[in-house]
Amino acid sequence: MIQKSEQHALSDLLQSLQLQLLITHKTQVSHDWSESNTFPEYNKLYYICEGEGWIQIGDKDYYPKPGQLFLAPARTRVSFSTLNNRPYLKYWCHFNIMAGPFDLFQWIGVPLCLDAEDPDRLIDLFREMIAWHEQNTIVARLREKAALLEIVSRFLEAVPIQVLQHRTEEINRLNVIQQYVDSRLHTSISIEQMAEALHLHPNYFSAYFKKHFGIPPLKYVSRKRTERAKQLLTTTSFSIKEIADQTGFKETNHFTKFFRKETSLSPTEYRAAYSS
């Protein structure tokens, strides 16, 4: 299971999540369906309707059955073939899901084969995704991503998730940045200070940060100030001046202008609209 600190780091990485559906279909595969030792640059997700088959990921063999979902992560060695003259009938898609500079499944490890929960809904989602993918409109691109995101979310909800061991050091570094910013939102924060916390040169730190979080360091700080302000506005009775002080603004007017720019609402308007 993901530790709380690791979950916090991944949560910020997912703020810049990029999802791209490459292709999707329902296919009755042929009897000569097979492949050996390839390294696809994309993830493959199958929902097995009928048939038998063998899939090898790395050095591990799998035999997905009807009613199961199977994930073949990007950039891993894949081989597969039919079995017993009963080729698969399957829904499937190829997709990329990027968290920072890496595919999401390069950050986390999950079981690759599982029994599908609510298969009727899953089939409906695949059908929707296929139908939207065949259309060439902006709405279709949004709709197909929505369907794919729900399918991936359902997959992740059903399995234990862990940060991959070779990513732990990276996650620890990102945690240092997050903790540094979170503990200093009431003060001014510079790139130089953030870089010093990681013992990195400011120029290298800026490039490193943007690579992993998808935004520049000071934009990240602004996002965190906005999140803190929203939380204080909706869960406390602090005055606007007190909230400005706690999010690093000496002047209330400056805070109000900043908050309106980030949310299109003034702090008072936001509190009225979203406070419980």
Backbone hydrogen bonds, N-H to C=O, Kabsch-Sander energy under -0.5 kcal/mol:
donor,donor_aa,acceptor,acceptor_aa,energy
7,Q,3,Q,-2.8
8,H,4,K,-2.0
9,A,5,S,-1.8
10,L,6,E,-2.6
11,S,7,Q,-2.3
12,D,8,H,-1.6
13,L,9,A,-1.9
14,L,10,L,-2.4
15,Q,12,D,-1.0
16,S,13,L,-1.4
17,L,14,L,-1.7
18,Q,98,M,-2.4
20,Q,96,N,-2.8
22,L,20,Q,-0.5
22,L,94,H,-2.8
23,I,94,H,-1.3
25,H,92,W,-1.9
27,T,90,K,-3.1
29,V,27,T,-0.8
29,V,88,Y,-2.5
33,W,30,S,-1.5
35,E,80,F,-2.2
38,T,78,V,-2.3
43,N,95,F,-2.8
44,K,72,A,-2.3
45,L,93,C,-2.4
46,Y,70,F,-2.8
47,Y,91,Y,-3.0
48,I,68,Q,-2.4
49,C,89,L,-2.9
50,E,89,L,-1.6
52,E,86,R,-3.4
54,W,81,S,-2.8
55,I,62,Y,-2.5
56,Q,79,S,-3.5
57,I,55,I,-0.5
57,I,60,K,-2.2
58,G,56,Q,-0.5
58,G,77,R,-2.9
60,K,57,I,-2.1
62,Y,55,I,-2.6
67,G,48,I,-3.1
68,Q,65,K,-1.7
69,L,114,L,-2.8
70,F,46,Y,-2.6
71,L,112,L,-2.7
72,A,44,K,-3.0
75,R,40,P,-3.5
76,T,73,P,-0.9
78,V,38,T,-2.7
79,S,56,Q,-2.0
80,F,35,E,-2.4
81,S,54,W,-2.1
82,T,33,W,-0.9
83,L,52,E,-1.2
86,R,83,L,-2.2
89,L,50,E,-2.0
90,K,27,T,-2.5
91,Y,47,Y,-2.2
92,W,25,H,-2.5
93,C,45,L,-1.8
94,H,23,I,-2.5
95,F,43,N,-2.1
96,N,20,Q,-2.5
98,M,18,Q,-2.9
99,A,102,F,-3.0
100,G,13,L,-0.5
100,G,98,M,-0.6
102,F,99,A,-1.3
104,L,97,I,-3.7
106,Q,103,D,-2.6
107,W,103,D,-0.6
107,W,104,L,-1.5
108,I,104,L,-1.8
109,G,162,Q,-3.2
114,L,69,L,-2.1
116,A,67,G,-2.6
121,R,118,D,-0.5
122,L,118,D,-1.9
123,I,119,P,-2.7
124,D,120,D,-2.1
125,L,121,R,-2.2
126,F,122,L,-2.2
127,R,123,I,-2.6
128,E,124,D,-2.6
129,M,125,L,-2.7
130,I,126,F,-2.7
131,A,127,R,-2.5
132,W,128,E,-2.7
133,H,129,M,-2.2
134,E,130,I,-1.2
135,Q,132,W,-1.5
137,T,135,Q,-0.5
141,R,137,T,-1.7
142,L,138,I,-1.9
143,R,139,V,-2.8
144,E,140,A,-2.6
145,K,141,R,-1.5
146,A,142,L,-2.1
147,A,143,R,-2.2
148,L,144,E,-2.4
149,L,145,K,-2.9
150,E,146,A,-1.9
151,I,147,A,-2.1
152,V,148,L,-2.8
153,S,149,L,-2.6
154,R,150,E,-2.5
155,F,151,I,-2.0
156,L,152,V,-2.5
157,E,153,S,-2.4
158,A,154,R,-1.1
158,A,155,F,-0.5
159,V,156,L,-1.0
162,Q,109,G,-1.6
164,L,107,W,-2.5
167,R,164,L,-2.1
168,T,164,L,-0.5
168,T,165,Q,-1.2
171,I,167,R,-2.6
172,N,168,T,-2.6
173,R,169,E,-1.9
174,L,170,E,-2.2
175,N,171,I,-2.3
176,V,172,N,-1.8
177,I,173,R,-1.7
178,Q,174,L,-2.4
179,Q,175,N,-3.0
180,Y,176,V,-2.3
181,V,177,I,-2.5
182,D,178,Q,-3.0
183,S,179,Q,-1.9
184,R,181,V,-1.4
185,L,182,D,-0.7
187,T,184,R,-2.1
194,M,190,S,-2.0
195,A,191,I,-2.8
196,E,192,E,-2.2
197,A,193,Q,-1.6
198,L,194,M,-0.8
198,L,195,A,-0.9
199,H,196,E,-1.0
200,L,195,A,-2.5
205,F,201,H,-3.1
206,S,202,P,-2.3
207,A,203,N,-1.6
208,Y,204,Y,-2.8
209,F,205,F,-3.2
210,K,206,S,-2.3
211,K,207,A,-2.0
212,H,208,Y,-1.6
213,F,209,F,-3.0
214,G,210,K,-1.8
220,Y,216,P,-1.9
221,V,217,P,-2.1
222,S,218,L,-2.1
223,R,219,K,-2.2
224,K,220,Y,-2.4
225,R,221,V,-2.5
226,T,222,S,-2.3
227,E,223,R,-2.4
228,R,224,K,-2.4
229,A,225,R,-2.5
230,K,226,T,-2.7
231,Q,227,E,-2.2
232,L,228,R,-2.3
233,L,229,A,-2.6
234,T,230,K,-1.9
235,T,231,Q,-1.4
236,T,232,L,-1.4
243,I,239,S,-2.3
244,A,240,I,-2.5
245,D,241,K,-2.3
246,Q,242,E,-2.0
247,T,243,I,-1.0
247,T,244,A,-0.6
248,G,245,D,-1.2
249,F,244,A,-2.9
250,K,248,G,-0.5
255,F,251,E,-1.9
256,T,252,T,-2.7
257,K,253,N,-2.3
258,F,254,H,-2.4
259,F,255,F,-3.0
260,R,256,T,-2.4
261,K,257,K,-2.1
262,E,258,F,-1.9
263,T,259,F,-2.2
264,S,260,R,-2.8
270,Y,266,S,-2.7
271,R,267,P,-2.4
272,A,268,T,-2.2
273,A,269,E,-2.0
274,Y,270,Y,-2.5
275,S,271,R,-2.1
276,S,234,T,-0.9
